[in-house]
Structure formats: structure tokens, C-alpha cells
């Protein structure tokens, strides 16, 4: 496996470990004190139990979920850095549209721009941000009803966006390096 594929896999491993510790918490956990991490992470072999000293509040769940989204945003930055440091994209290196994965790499580039050169918040009144939001929903076949626009967050769930995005970037990298 190429070095870039290994680096992408490492970032995915870090994401899974980090998010298993900071999973998305359901509103159904209000009032609970003890529960396991999300099934997604348990299926991957990470069996963490949370045991809080006091029952969870909606306010705590909202902040905890904001932290998880922040971790997802940082994953985008790290994945882009892997692609950039391996000479696959930069301000002077264009995305090759003849290579599979170019669409996802372009989405990655645009998300990275929003997260590293701005607030990272989604604003549906901004036509450029709205276009990227709609592109993510369409490209990854997301149900728009599951991602409320007014929350100010781009829809970047791990299983539906980040992992498919990573896999496409890995394929792009392998193909680009093979063609070089």
C-alpha cells in the first residue's frame, strides 16, 4: 500500500478512536447517566461505557455534539493535509478530473477552505455555502431532513460522508501516483 493510503488509514483510525470517545449523543439520553458508545464504534471493536456523575441535560448533549462536529471538521483539515503533503493538490496543483475520486477531492478542498479560512459555520443565506451544502447532500445521498440547515453545520457525518470521502481520496491518490 502506498504511503498516502497508509496516512489516510491512520487519519481514519484516529477519527474513529476520537469519535468513539465523543460520539453523537441522542436527545433520548437526556436524564441518563450511564450508556455505551454508539453502535457504529462498538461494531468496530471499541467498547466504551460512559458513566456520568449526574444525569445528562439537553444543554450538555448539544455542547457534546458540537464538539463531535468540531472533531469532524478537523478530520477534513487533516485529510486535506495528507493530500497536499503528498503533492496531490495545492494552490498550484489542480485536481485531475480524469481520475476517479476527483469530485470528492473537490468537496474536500471546498470544505477545508470553509473550515480553515473562516468560521466553519454554514449559512444558508450565503449562496456559495448553500451550493456546497446542497452538493454534499446530493453527492452523498443524504436525507436533507436529517440535517437541519438552521443549525449552522455542514452535514459531515462519519459513516455517510467522511469515510466515503476518505476512501475516494485514497483511490484518487493511488490512481494519480500510478499515472505519474
MOMO-V788687 format. One record per backbone hydrogen bond with DSSP energy under -0.5 kcal/mol. NH is the residue of the N-H (numbers start at 1). CO is the residue of the C=O. E is the energy in kcal/mol with one decimal. If there is no record, write none. Layout:
# MOMO-V788687
[[NH	CO	E] [NH	CO	E]]
This chain:
# MOMO-V788687
[[6	2	-2.0] [7	3	-2.3] [8	4	-2.4] [9	5	-2.6] [10	6	-2.1] [11	7	-1.9] [12	8	-2.3] [13	9	-2.5] [14	10	-2.4] [15	11	-2.5] [16	12	-2.8] [17	13	-2.4] [18	14	-2.8] [19	15	-3.1] [20	16	-1.9] [21	17	-0.9] [21	18	-0.6] [22	18	-1.2] [29	26	-2.0] [30	27	-1.6] [31	56	-2.9] [32	29	-2.5] [35	50	-1.8] [37	48	-2.5] [41	38	-1.0] [42	38	-1.8] [43	39	-2.7] [44	40	-0.5] [45	42	-1.7] [46	41	-2.4] [47	45	-0.8] [48	46	-0.8] [50	35	-3.5] [52	33	-3.4] [56	32	-2.6] [61	57	-2.4] [62	58	-2.6] [63	59	-2.0] [64	60	-2.9] [65	61	-2.6] [66	62	-1.9] [67	63	-2.1] [68	64	-1.8] [69	65	-2.1] [70	66	-2.2] [71	67	-2.1] [72	68	-2.1] [73	69	-2.4] [74	70	-2.1] [75	71	-1.9] [76	72	-1.6] [77	73	-1.6] [78	74	-2.3] [79	75	-3.1] [80	76	-2.4] [81	77	-2.1] [82	78	-2.1] [83	79	-2.0] [84	80	-3.0] [85	81	-3.1] [86	82	-1.1] [87	84	-1.9] [88	83	-2.5] [89	83	-0.6] [90	93	-1.6] [94	92	-0.6] [97	95	-0.8] [99	96	-1.4] [102	99	-1.5] [105	101	-2.3] [106	102	-2.1] [107	103	-2.1] [108	104	-2.8] [109	105	-2.5] [110	106	-2.3] [111	107	-2.7] [112	108	-2.9] [113	109	-2.0] [114	110	-1.9] [115	111	-2.6] [116	112	-2.7] [117	113	-1.7] [120	114	-0.8] [122	152	-1.7] [126	123	-2.0] [127	125	-0.7] [130	126	-2.8] [131	127	-2.2] [132	128	-1.8] [133	129	-2.6] [134	130	-2.8] [135	131	-2.1] [136	132	-2.4] [137	133	-2.3] [138	134	-2.6] [139	135	-3.3] [140	136	-2.3] [141	138	-1.2] [142	137	-2.6] [144	142	-0.8] [146	143	-2.2] [147	144	-1.1] [151	148	-1.5] [152	149	-1.5] [156	154	-1.1] [161	157	-2.1] [162	157	-2.1] [163	158	-2.8] [165	161	-2.8] [166	162	-2.3] [167	163	-2.7] [168	164	-2.2] [169	165	-2.1] [170	166	-2.4] [171	167	-2.3] [172	168	-2.6] [173	169	-2.7] [174	170	-2.6] [175	171	-2.5] [176	172	-3.1] [177	173	-2.6] [178	174	-1.8] [179	175	-1.8] [180	176	-0.9]]
